[in-house]
Amino acid sequence: MWNVENISRRQFLKSTGATTALVLGAQLVPHPLNSLMRSVKAALASVQPNLFVRIDADGAVTLTCARSEMGQGVRTGIPMILADELEADWSRVKIWQAPGDDTKFDPAGKDGQNTDGSRSTRHSFGVMRELGAAGRYVLEQAAARKWGVDAGEVYARNHRIHHSPTGRSFDFGEVIDVAADIKVPSGEGTAGLKLKDPSEWKYIGKDMPMVDNYDMSTGGASYGADISLPGMKIAVVARAPVFRGKVKSFDATESLKIEGVEQVVEIPTLADDKPAEFRALGGVAVIGSNTWSVIEGRKKLKIDWDPGPNAAHDSSSYDDKLRDSARKGGTVIRKRGDVDTAFASAAKVVEAEYFVPYFIHTPMEPPAAIVDASARPIKVWAAVQSPNETRQYVAEALGIERSEVDCQVTLLGGGFGRKSKPDFVCEAAILSKKVGAPVRVQWTREDEIKNGYYHTASAQYLKAGLDSSGKVTAWHHCGAWPSILGLWNPAQKNGFDIEFGLGLIDLPYDKVPNIRIENGEADVMIRVGWYRAVNNIQHAFAMNCFANELAAAAGRDPVEFLLELIGEAEVMDLTKDGIEEVWNYGDPVEKWPIMPKRLSNALRVVAKKSGYGKKLPKGHGLDLACHRSFHSYVATAVHVVVQDDGTVRVPQVDVAIDCGRYVNPEGIRKQIEGAAIYGNTIARHGKITTTKGAVDQNNFHDYPITRMSDAPLDVRVHVVEDYVNLPPCGVGEPGVPPYAPALINAIYDATGKRIRKLPIGDQLSAA
């Protein structure tokens, strides 16, 4: 169990002068109070409690969310767990967004408050239950003392404490005066702190609308760019068109003529010996009183750029180098049996190559951050996924300690991994220090597309041997891609354990007797960064499409063939293939093992739900793909219609997800529906290219994303209950990887045409 502490009433009163509040958390420290808490009591203005559960004298319950909300519903799901164990009435619950402070707001001690890796629920579930149960325990004990009865006769239900023998009851707020002095049990196996049986849950596992729905849909939500401070300046930055380029000289004469432009300031170029990581790279900032003026002023800048070391980065030649590297092979990262001997004796050998280009995140809200570097501590308001990494990089940029930076997290208008990288916050910090005023740095869509962090391009070479009965006897897979590790080590040539663990080394085809998986070399010539589902995208694409090709070569049904590849093993043990330690999304493989049976189960569910195997009209196709990622098992079926001119329409998508124990099924459906939209962009439209090191695309006219006119029309989500007794798994990202291969396989079903590179684009124009 985690250590849950009831802050003593005496300590609380001494610190604040307040008389009516129960605070459950880890500690209480002096700190300026967040504006969301000012309504609690004016006397609290000098403190910021480290809250997870707070109960006021009027019975109002305030629950803390320490993860960033970007539309995935975390500000609903995490508090649902707390409220359920607390027995709180959801209509009387308020949510408080924690600032960045991993010493207080990362109670499981795993993530530093980072909202990424689809881990918010799986890493919070246990500790949030205990924090809620601790609150319930304290309230029950307090009521028992007030009544002078045995605590065993007292129970909490729906925001009241009841005494079984007499039927008396108290509202939560009526026992605060006693509850604040009760010690919370702590330590493993402590008597008295009981978690509810799942049969008693009233919120967990039930549909709950997002707490932010109304504000988000009516314009009341406050995002990064909505923060306004007295005396605040607005800035946009002209950045080098080529990664690690430099300003040689600039002329701001015309820019300064624009009304509203006040200053033009250079952000120093990052030193050559300083890795990019998530730092500001440098550029020229136009600063003024309003966004329109500074954008217009930036257009008038005359800058002479030194393109730097990556000017030779042309997609046309670089993509071919990736393909050559994949064909050549490289470092062996998984080996089972003898692939070469199996190929020599195979009845048939099949080879194929697959390619995925760079992608960019395109959240609807481009990056924005406000920093007041003159305040102490330094004040940051930003739409970030990683508030403590933000504090770290801002502190470095200003030459101070991380403890001197306060980061308040706003709502995020989408993130997809982009906002885990606080380079844009560093820009605001540097500029605020230079101009001596709060500064908001605003990125435009063009900035985000031309100067962002890109999902890595990759080439995948696959080769398989089939025996005379059409069974796979050997599987060889080599992938080559520029690694995100290049942000820390520019000389990086290979991937690393995290990238290998993202759907490659854990190839779930457990029934194949001979396997060799390799990683080829690639130069890092652009900022590669985490992206929704990360490397699982290209690995799921290549593996599922190749399996479909093998089924066709063997003359077998694709789903039957795929089920045979996966098998029914309860657990896949990679140590048998010489892998001493697999990166398992940062979690112990003992608690979250690789379970082929769950993947096969999800595949069967979606095949049945989608009507797989039914006769379809000419030009229609229905096919499947499946993938394990972030511990979840997802199978996707896509029904596609391809017209004679190559036009594609997707009338229906079915997705089966096994994510173990889940909290909010409505949240799951929304995430999977969104994943289908996101996956549709990846499959059909997304493509970043470079010429002489510079990104060619600018905005949605040349980097199109899925619109209503080409979106999947009907996405049906099937939550698999079979393994709901197991620990929670991820939801936000696992729905993305299977979509593209399911669509590609369905297109083959409809047209007989194989597509082996993304995006589809105009490849069907001659179908």
ChimeraX attribute file (.defattr): number of C-alpha atoms within 10 A of each C-alpha:
attribute: neighborCount
match mode: 1-to-1
recipient: residues
	/A:1	13
	/A:2	15
	/A:3	17
	/A:4	24
	/A:5	19
	/A:6	22
	/A:7	23
	/A:8	19
	/A:9	22
	/A:10	13
	/A:11	13
	/A:12	22
	/A:13	15
	/A:14	11
	/A:15	16
	/A:16	17
	/A:17	14
	/A:18	15
	/A:19	17
	/A:20	21
	/A:21	24
	/A:22	27
	/A:23	27
	/A:24	27
	/A:25	23
	/A:26	19
	/A:27	16
	/A:28	19
	/A:29	13
	/A:30	12
	/A:31	12
	/A:32	12
	/A:33	14
	/A:34	17
	/A:35	9
	/A:36	11
	/A:37	17
	/A:38	12
	/A:39	9
	/A:40	18
	/A:41	15
	/A:42	12
	/A:43	14
	/A:44	20
	/A:45	18
	/A:46	15
	/A:47	17
	/A:48	16
	/A:49	24
	/A:50	23
	/A:51	23
	/A:52	27
	/A:53	25
	/A:54	22
	/A:55	25
	/A:56	20
	/A:57	18
	/A:58	15
	/A:59	21
	/A:60	20
	/A:61	24
	/A:62	22
	/A:63	25
	/A:64	22
	/A:65	22
	/A:66	30
	/A:67	29
	/A:68	28
	/A:69	24
	/A:70	23
	/A:71	21
	/A:72	21
	/A:73	23
	/A:74	22
	/A:75	24
	/A:76	20
	/A:77	28
	/A:78	25
	/A:79	26
	/A:80	27
	/A:81	28
	/A:82	28
	/A:83	30
	/A:84	24
	/A:85	29
	/A:86	29
	/A:87	24
	/A:88	24
	/A:89	16
	/A:90	16
	/A:91	8
	/A:92	12
	/A:93	18
	/A:94	15
	/A:95	20
	/A:96	21
	/A:97	21
	/A:98	24
	/A:99	24
	/A:100	27
	/A:101	21
	/A:102	18
	/A:103	14
	/A:104	21
	/A:105	23
	/A:106	19
	/A:107	23
	/A:108	17
	/A:109	14
	/A:110	14
	/A:111	20
	/A:112	21
	/A:113	28
	/A:114	22
	/A:115	23
	/A:116	23
	/A:117	22
	/A:118	22
	/A:119	24
	/A:120	24
	/A:121	22
	/A:122	21
	/A:123	21
	/A:124	22
	/A:125	21
	/A:126	18
	/A:127	19
	/A:128	27
	/A:129	22
	/A:130	24
	/A:131	28
	/A:132	26
	/A:133	26
	/A:134	30
	/A:135	30
	/A:136	27
	/A:137	26
	/A:138	27
	/A:139	32
	/A:140	25
	/A:141	24
	/A:142	25
	/A:143	29
	/A:144	22
	/A:145	16
	/A:146	14
	/A:147	13
	/A:148	9
	/A:149	14
	/A:150	12
	/A:151	17
	/A:152	12
	/A:153	13
	/A:154	23
	/A:155	20
	/A:156	22
	/A:157	17
	/A:158	16
	/A:159	22
	/A:160	22
	/A:161	26
	/A:162	21
	/A:163	21
	/A:164	12
	/A:165	9
	/A:166	8
	/A:167	9
	/A:168	12
	/A:169	18
	/A:170	17
	/A:171	19
	/A:172	28
	/A:173	21
	/A:174	21
	/A:175	28
	/A:176	25
	/A:177	16
	/A:178	18
	/A:179	28
	/A:180	24
	/A:181	17
	/A:182	18
	/A:183	16
	/A:184	21
	/A:185	18
	/A:186	17
	/A:187	11
	/A:188	9
	/A:189	10
	/A:190	11
	/A:191	9
	/A:192	16
	/A:193	20
	/A:194	15
	/A:195	18
	/A:196	15
	/A:197	8
	/A:198	10
	/A:199	6
	/A:200	11
	/A:201	14
	/A:202	15
	/A:203	20
	/A:204	22
	/A:205	18
	/A:206	14
	/A:207	14
	/A:208	18
	/A:209	14
	/A:210	18
	/A:211	16
	/A:212	17
	/A:213	13
	/A:214	12
	/A:215	11
	/A:216	16
	/A:217	9
	/A:218	8
	/A:219	8
	/A:220	11
	/A:221	16
	/A:222	15
	/A:223	20
	/A:224	24
	/A:225	21
	/A:226	16
	/A:227	15
	/A:228	14
	/A:229	14
	/A:230	7
	/A:231	9
	/A:232	20
	/A:233	26
	/A:234	25
	/A:235	31
	/A:236	29
	/A:237	26
	/A:238	21
	/A:239	24
	/A:240	24
	/A:241	20
	/A:242	27
	/A:243	24
	/A:244	25
	/A:245	23
	/A:246	22
	/A:247	21
	/A:248	10
	/A:249	12
	/A:250	14
	/A:251	13
	/A:252	18
	/A:253	13
	/A:254	13
	/A:255	23
	/A:256	22
	/A:257	12
	/A:258	17
	/A:259	15
	/A:260	18
	/A:261	25
	/A:262	19
	/A:263	17
	/A:264	24
	/A:265	17
	/A:266	18
	/A:267	21
	/A:268	14
	/A:269	17
	/A:270	17
	/A:271	12
	/A:272	9
	/A:273	7
	/A:274	13
	/A:275	16
	/A:276	20
	/A:277	21
	/A:278	21
	/A:279	22
	/A:280	24
	/A:281	24
	/A:282	23
	/A:283	22
	/A:284	24
	/A:285	25
	/A:286	28
	/A:287	29
	/A:288	25
	/A:289	16
	/A:290	15
	/A:291	20
	/A:292	14
	/A:293	22
	/A:294	30
	/A:295	24
	/A:296	17
	/A:297	28
	/A:298	24
	/A:299	12
	/A:300	17
	/A:301	20
	/A:302	14
	/A:303	17
	/A:304	13
	/A:305	17
	/A:306	16
	/A:307	20
	/A:308	16
	/A:309	13
	/A:310	17
	/A:311	19
	/A:312	17
	/A:313	23
	/A:314	17
	/A:315	21
	/A:316	11
	/A:317	11
	/A:318	18
	/A:319	20
	/A:320	12
	/A:321	18
	/A:322	24
	/A:323	23
	/A:324	17
	/A:325	22
	/A:326	27
	/A:327	19
	/A:328	16
	/A:329	19
	/A:330	17
	/A:331	13
	/A:332	13
	/A:333	18
	/A:334	22
	/A:335	20
	/A:336	17
	/A:337	14
	/A:338	15
	/A:339	20
	/A:340	16
	/A:341	11
	/A:342	22
	/A:343	22
	/A:344	11
	/A:345	13
	/A:346	19
	/A:347	15
	/A:348	18
	/A:349	20
	/A:350	15
	/A:351	14
	/A:352	16
	/A:353	19
	/A:354	23
	/A:355	22
	/A:356	26
	/A:357	22
	/A:358	20
	/A:359	22
	/A:360	24
	/A:361	24
	/A:362	20
	/A:363	18
	/A:364	11
	/A:365	19
	/A:366	24
	/A:367	30
	/A:368	26
	/A:369	29
	/A:370	34
	/A:371	31
	/A:372	24
	/A:373	25
	/A:374	16
	/A:375	15
	/A:376	10
	/A:377	14
	/A:378	22
	/A:379	20
	/A:380	30
	/A:381	25
	/A:382	29
	/A:383	33
	/A:384	35
	/A:385	28
	/A:386	24
	/A:387	32
	/A:388	24
	/A:389	22
	/A:390	29
	/A:391	26
	/A:392	18
	/A:393	24
	/A:394	33
	/A:395	19
	/A:396	14
	/A:397	17
	/A:398	16
	/A:399	9
	/A:400	13
	/A:401	13
	/A:402	20
	/A:403	13
	/A:404	16
	/A:405	26
	/A:406	23
	/A:407	27
	/A:408	20
	/A:409	25
	/A:410	24
	/A:411	22
	/A:412	27
	/A:413	19
	/A:414	20
	/A:415	27
	/A:416	21
	/A:417	23
	/A:418	25
	/A:419	30
	/A:420	22
	/A:421	24
	/A:422	29
	/A:423	24
	/A:424	27
	/A:425	32
	/A:426	29
	/A:427	29
	/A:428	31
	/A:429	30
	/A:430	22
	/A:431	26
	/A:432	23
	/A:433	17
	/A:434	15
	/A:435	15
	/A:436	14
	/A:437	19
	/A:438	26
	/A:439	30
	/A:440	34
	/A:441	29
	/A:442	25
	/A:443	21
	/A:444	17
	/A:445	18
	/A:446	14
	/A:447	19
	/A:448	21
	/A:449	23
	/A:450	24
	/A:451	22
	/A:452	23
	/A:453	24
	/A:454	23
	/A:455	28
	/A:456	25
	/A:457	24
	/A:458	23
	/A:459	27
	/A:460	30
	/A:461	24
	/A:462	20
	/A:463	19
	/A:464	24
	/A:465	25
	/A:466	23
	/A:467	17
	/A:468	10
	/A:469	10
	/A:470	19
	/A:471	20
	/A:472	27
	/A:473	23
	/A:474	25
	/A:475	26
	/A:476	20
	/A:477	28
	/A:478	26
	/A:479	33
	/A:480	31
	/A:481	30
	/A:482	24
	/A:483	28
	/A:484	26
	/A:485	20
	/A:486	23
	/A:487	21
	/A:488	13
	/A:489	15
	/A:490	19
	/A:491	13
	/A:492	18
	/A:493	19
	/A:494	22
	/A:495	21
	/A:496	15
	/A:497	13
	/A:498	17
	/A:499	19
	/A:500	23
	/A:501	20
	/A:502	24
	/A:503	24
	/A:504	23
	/A:505	24
	/A:506	21
	/A:507	23
	/A:508	23
	/A:509	20
	/A:510	22
	/A:511	17
	/A:512	18
	/A:513	15
	/A:514	23
	/A:515	23
	/A:516	21
	/A:517	23
	/A:518	23
	/A:519	27
	/A:520	25
	/A:521	23
	/A:522	23
	/A:523	19
	/A:524	23
	/A:525	23
	/A:526	27
	/A:527	22
	/A:528	24
	/A:529	24
	/A:530	21
	/A:531	24
	/A:532	25
	/A:533	25
	/A:534	22
	/A:535	23
	/A:536	25
	/A:537	28
	/A:538	29
	/A:539	28
	/A:540	27
	/A:541	30
	/A:542	27
	/A:543	24
	/A:544	24
	/A:545	26
	/A:546	24
	/A:547	21
	/A:548	26
	/A:549	19
	/A:550	27
	/A:551	21
	/A:552	14
	/A:553	14
	/A:554	19
	/A:555	12
	/A:556	16
	/A:557	12
	/A:558	21
	/A:559	21
	/A:560	12
	/A:561	20
	/A:562	22
	/A:563	19
	/A:564	17
	/A:565	19
	/A:566	20
	/A:567	20
	/A:568	18
	/A:569	16
	/A:570	12
	/A:571	16
	/A:572	19
	/A:573	16
	/A:574	19
	/A:575	11
	/A:576	11
	/A:577	15
	/A:578	12
	/A:579	13
	/A:580	8
	/A:581	10
	/A:582	17
	/A:583	17
	/A:584	20
	/A:585	18
	/A:586	14
	/A:587	16
	/A:588	11
	/A:589	16
	/A:590	8
	/A:591	9
	/A:592	18
	/A:593	15
	/A:594	25
	/A:595	22
	/A:596	25
	/A:597	20
	/A:598	27
	/A:599	26
	/A:600	25
	/A:601	21
	/A:602	24
	/A:603	28
	/A:604	17
	/A:605	20
	/A:606	27
	/A:607	23
	/A:608	12
	/A:609	16
	/A:610	22
	/A:611	13
	/A:612	19
	/A:613	12
	/A:614	7
	/A:615	10
	/A:616	14
	/A:617	8
	/A:618	11
	/A:619	17
	/A:620	21
	/A:621	25
	/A:622	29
	/A:623	26
	/A:624	32
	/A:625	33
	/A:626	30
	/A:627	31
	/A:628	27
	/A:629	31
	/A:630	26
	/A:631	27
	/A:632	24
	/A:633	30
	/A:634	33
	/A:635	30
	/A:636	32
	/A:637	32
	/A:638	31
	/A:639	28
	/A:640	27
	/A:641	24
	/A:642	21
	/A:643	17
	/A:644	13
	/A:645	11
	/A:646	17
	/A:647	14
	/A:648	19
	/A:649	17
	/A:650	22
	/A:651	15
	/A:652	18
	/A:653	25
	/A:654	26
	/A:655	32
	/A:656	28
	/A:657	30
	/A:658	27
	/A:659	27
	/A:660	23
	/A:661	20
	/A:662	26
	/A:663	23
	/A:664	23
	/A:665	19
	/A:666	15
	/A:667	24
	/A:668	24
	/A:669	20
	/A:670	17
	/A:671	22
	/A:672	26
	/A:673	22
	/A:674	19
	/A:675	23
	/A:676	26
	/A:677	23
	/A:678	23
	/A:679	24
	/A:680	24
	/A:681	23
	/A:682	26
	/A:683	25
	/A:684	22
	/A:685	20
	/A:686	25
	/A:687	23
	/A:688	21
	/A:689	19
	/A:690	20
	/A:691	15
	/A:692	15
	/A:693	23
	/A:694	23
	/A:695	21
	/A:696	17
	/A:697	17
	/A:698	16
	/A:699	15
	/A:700	12
	/A:701	8
	/A:702	13
	/A:703	18
	/A:704	15
	/A:705	20
	/A:706	19
	/A:707	11
	/A:708	9
	/A:709	8
	/A:710	17
	/A:711	19
	/A:712	21
	/A:713	14
	/A:714	13
	/A:715	22
	/A:716	19
	/A:717	21
	/A:718	21
	/A:719	20
	/A:720	20
	/A:721	13
	/A:722	14
	/A:723	13
	/A:724	15
	/A:725	11
	/A:726	13
	/A:727	18
	/A:728	25
	/A:729	24
	/A:730	25
	/A:731	32
	/A:732	26
	/A:733	25
	/A:734	31
	/A:735	32
	/A:736	30
	/A:737	34
	/A:738	31
	/A:739	34
	/A:740	32
	/A:741	32
	/A:742	29
	/A:743	30
	/A:744	31
	/A:745	33
	/A:746	26
	/A:747	27
	/A:748	21
	/A:749	19
	/A:750	23
	/A:751	20
	/A:752	13
	/A:753	16
	/A:754	16
	/A:755	18
	/A:756	19
	/A:757	20
	/A:758	22
	/A:759	20
	/A:760	20
	/A:761	15
	/A:762	13
	/A:763	15
	/A:764	19
	/A:765	14
	/A:766	9
	/A:767	17
